[in-house]
Amino acid sequence: MKCHAIFSVLLFTIVLISCKSSKPEITENQSTILVQVTEETAVSALETNFKTYGLKYLKVVSRPMFIYLFSYNAEKISEAQLIILLKQEENVTEVQSNKDIEPRKPNKP
C-alpha cells in the first residue's frame, strides 16, 4: 500500500513539473498579439502567410477556443496594420493586442 502511495505522489510530481508553463521568449523588437482561428491547422498557415512580418506562434492560450499567442516584428509592421491584415484572413475569427497586466499595489502604506 505504501508503494502505491509513493508511486502516486512521484507520478503526480512528475506530471506537475512537465506541465509547468514556461514564459515564451520575446526579443526586444518583437510584440505579441492574440489570434483566434477557426481550426488548429490555421496556425502554421498564418506563420507562412505573414513570414515577412516575423509572425511566430508562441503558445496556446485556449485550446478549446483556438486562441493562440503570436509574436511579430514591430519594426516591420504596426500592431493596428497587422490586426487589420489578420482579420482579413479566412481562418481568423478574432484578433486583439496582448496587454501586459501588472498586479495592483495595495492601498495600505
N, C-alpha and C positions, 0 to 999 in steps of 0.2 A: 504494500500500500504506500509506503514511504517513497519507493522508487517511482511510482506513478505520479505522486505529488511533486517530487523533484523534477521529473521529466516534464511535467506540465508547466512548472514555473520556468524552467530553462527554455522550453519551446515558446512560451509567451514572451519572454525577454528577447529572444532572437527575432520574433515577429515584430515587436515594438522597435527594435533597433533598425531592422530592414525597412520599416515603413516610415521612419523618421524623415520628414521632408527637409530638403536642403534648399537654401536660397539660391535661385538662379544667378549666375554671374552676368552682370551688366557692365559693359565698359563705359568710359567717360562720355563718348559721343553717341550712346545708344539710349533710346527711350523705350517705354513699354506701352502696350496697347492691349485691350481685351477684345476678343473676337468670338462671336457666337456663330457657329456654322450649322448647316442642316445635317451633315453627316461627318463622321470621323475622317474619312478619306480626303476631305476637302483641305485638311491641314497641310499636307505635302504639296497640293496643287497651289495653295496660296504662297507657300515659300518659293515655289518655282516661278509663279507669275510676278512676284514682287521682289525678285532677287536683286534687281538694280537698286532698290531702296534698303537692302540689307535686312529684309523681314526674315526673322528666325523664330521658330517655335521654341518656347522655354519650358512651359509646363501646363498640365491640365488644371483648370480651376474648378470645373464641374463636369464630370464625365457624363452624367445623365442629360445635362442641358447642352452638351457640346460647346462649352466655353473654354477658351484657351488663352494663355498669356503669350504674346509675341513681343520680341524686341525689334527695333528698326533703327536705322542710322538717321538721326535728327538733322544731320548736316546735309543730307541728300533730299529730304522732303519734310515739310512741316506736318505736324500732327493733324491739323484740320484738312489738309490736302489728302493725306493718307486715309483718313476716315471716309472722305467722300469717295475715293477710289475703291476702297474695300467694300463700301455699301453697294457699289455698282456690280460687284461680283455675284454670280448666280447662286453660289452655295453659301453666301454670307447672310445671316439673319439680322445681326446687330453688331455694332462696333462702338466702343467708347474708350476714352483715355483711362489709363490706370493711375490712380492717385495714391501717393504715399500718405498714409494716415499716421499721425503721431499721437501717442497717448496724452490725454488731458492731464495737466498738472493739478494737484489738489489745491483747494482754496485755503486750507489751513496754513498759517505762517510757520 
